[in-house]
C-alpha cells in the first residue's frame, strides 16, 4: 500500500485497518468501521479518538458519527467505483460542515486522472491502488496550476484572478 499526499509524494503509512478493537492491540493508528467506532469509543474522549480513524463507504452516513468527527485522526472515504462521485461530496461536507481538519484519505477505485479533483474536494491523501504508482498520481497533480472555480484547496490560482478586466486593459 502506497499513500500519497497533496504534493504527490509517497508518505509512510502509520495506520492499520482492524476488524475489532479487542484484537487490535493498542488503539494507536487504527482504522475502524463506524459501527466499531460507536461501540468501542466515547465520543468525548478526544485524546483516544485522535489516534483512531474511521473508514466510510458510500452506504455510511457521516451524520451518524458527527460527534466523533472533530476528534478523529483520519477519515477514509472508499470509492467503490471510480465513476461514483459520492465520496467527493462527502469529502466536501466533512471539511465544510463538520470542520474536520485532520487527514482525509481517498481509497478504493481511484485513478491518477482524478488526483487533482480529490485534492480540490478536500482529500489530503490517497491510498494508491496496486495497479498505479505514486509517480502517476504526482504527475497528474502537477498537470494544472489554475482552476476555473474555487474549491476546498487553495493552492491553485483562480482563472478570475488571472483575467484583467476591460477597464484595466483600457487604462494601460
Secondary structure by P-SEA (a helix, b strand, c coil): ccccccccbbbbbcbbbbccccccccccbbbbcaaaaaacccccaaaaaaabbbbbcccccccccccccccccbbbbbccccccaaaaaaaaaaacccccccbbbbbccccccaaaaaaaaccccccccccccaaaaaaaaacccccccccccccccccccccccaaaaaac
